[in-house]
Amino acid sequence: MANTAIGAPVLKPSIEVSSLIVTVGDMFDNAGINAERALFRSPFPGTKGNVSLSAIKKAAAKVGVVNFEDRGLERVSVKRQGIIVKQQDIKIAIIEDLTNRGLLNDSTYGEIVFNENIGDFYADLSNKPLVLVDLKYYPRAQSFNAFIQISGENKIRNINGTLSILANVPHLIKSLQTGAIISSSDVELRLVSYRFAQGNGFTDLDQIIGKQIRRATRKGVMLSPKDVIEPELIARSSFVTLYYRNGPLTLTIKGQALNSAAKGELVSVLNLTSKNIVQAMAIAPGTVEINATPLEIAKPKG
C-alpha cells in the first residue's frame, strides 16, 4: 500500500461511468479539488475493461494526484453504462422518416432488409441514443442509404439495404356473382407491392365495403375501384315511388324507372298517371325524389 496522508484520495476497486471520460472523482473516493479532472477515456458504451494500477498512477500524476491509497489493488474494473440500439430501432427511425415525407401512410408498409448483419450497438445514456442524420431512398432500385449517429460515437455510420414499400389492399376471400354487395366478411387486407397496387388502382376497405361488384369475380382477386360501383337502388323498368317535398307538403306518385341508378344518381321516371317523364334522384331502394312543380308532375301529357 502506498504511503498517504490523512484525507488522501482512495482508489475504488470498480467503477461505473456514463460519460466518455473517466474523471478523478470517478476513480477515487475523497477526490477533493481534482474531482472533475480527466484521467482517460472510458470504454465503449455498454462494455467494461480493467485498468492497471501503474496506468492509473501515470494518469493521476499528470493531473496532480501523486499520493493516494491504492488499497493493495492491482487493477480497477471500469464499466461504461449504455443503451442497446437494435436493428429494429434503426428500422423504426427509417420508417418514421419516410412517413414524415409522406411516402408511407396508414395503408402502406415499409419492408426493410439490411445488406449485412449489422448487429446491435451500444449508445451513451441519452434521450437520443440514435439519430438518423440523413436518409437517401432510391425508389427505382428499392434501396436506401441511412446515415446514423450513435450517441457516444464520433463517427457517422452508413447503413444500406433494400426497402420495399408494400400496400395493404382488399382481396376477395370468397367468389362473388355480378351485382353482389360486398360486405366486410367478403374481403381481407393483404400486402402487395405498392407499385403493383398503384398500377391496378390503389384502394382501401372504405372504397369497397358496401359497394356493388361489377362482374363475377373469383376468390383471391385483388379489388380496385374499377371493380365496384355504387349499389343500384333503382333497377331499369322497375316501379318506383316518386316523392315531392315542399315544406309541409309531400306528394307521392307511382312511376316506372326508365334507367337504373345508384344513390344520388339521376333517373328518368314515367309518371304512370300523367304519362309525363320527369327527372328524379335515387334516394333509397325503389324511391326517388323530384324537384318539378306539382303541376308538372300531375298534369296529363298533351
Steps between C-alpha positions, in 0.01 A plus 500: 500500500634845411594748776222757515399791710175515695220602269681385185295360208407131527496278191172322427509129406242544224319791345208557265484812285259640244722753320782488247763593763597343833569775751697504826169509684388184318820313587559616859302558816592823675620644168501860623560796271621274218169310476397645162835452329522242222712187535436299183230395255237257623419176313241494223141531625367173638848349547755472781873454540781494757753778562830406662626676811811624316280661228286665767810640676633652175165656411442629854849654524435703183208676667676554835379195694831353614414340831194282541399184686501210257355243745740245363308484172683395184226613260163674495196380305344779293150455355326752277125511508317484172175448315469223246404625154354206308446453129128549559569847646675598176212364293252700706703819446500439123125430493429817701707706257315360197167556672589863570585538130158365408642190329336270754158524662243288685435292188863429412784309663875522457684167496871558579783251453857603583771394257701353787443395858592817683434365848418719800668824605556643846423868542559741784219556747318768309156623401609435141719189490441481124474789254420449133723770350393443139310248293538454127225287347510375140146389400596344167769283655297455820816571698614749763801646678443596861755718676467456876669648806527281810520705818856475636662433161685763300441338163187489286412152384372428148253213497344383175249248387179444306169665572182362348188709545196277530133593503216342695228453241169312502483149356188286463494199732197354324373505143220749427244519224422808291310762698584360844536754779844465663499455878790502745487119516569478126842669504829516687807724475815349352842653440606546139762713329400867515593537133274211409217646710540841337502348152175320567328787676589532867201477735410426858213333683292817524486511121387137477267408787134563415569538129364280223734281301484561124557146382542148634835487679682201640649454844851641553475788251628842605224758475541846351259792454420393145363169634218658700214747459259667736218258588211516254194637680279523195482227237399581144127443431430459872209678666598781733344749737557865408520745787450874475565703815437870548491601866211314666373386160591149386366338185553137403438364152562162345737481207722271297877543472635525148860441607688357794664728759711494813448727799524865399479425126231634269236270364233566238159400636171456312208638698249215464207739541593795280738308273751785545867417530676682784856503629546384858777406737538152648489526881413147617407163350191554285478865602583819311461868573406765246535876490231573239189699592188305604327618180778359283480170685128452489372660178421256218733496204375717209 
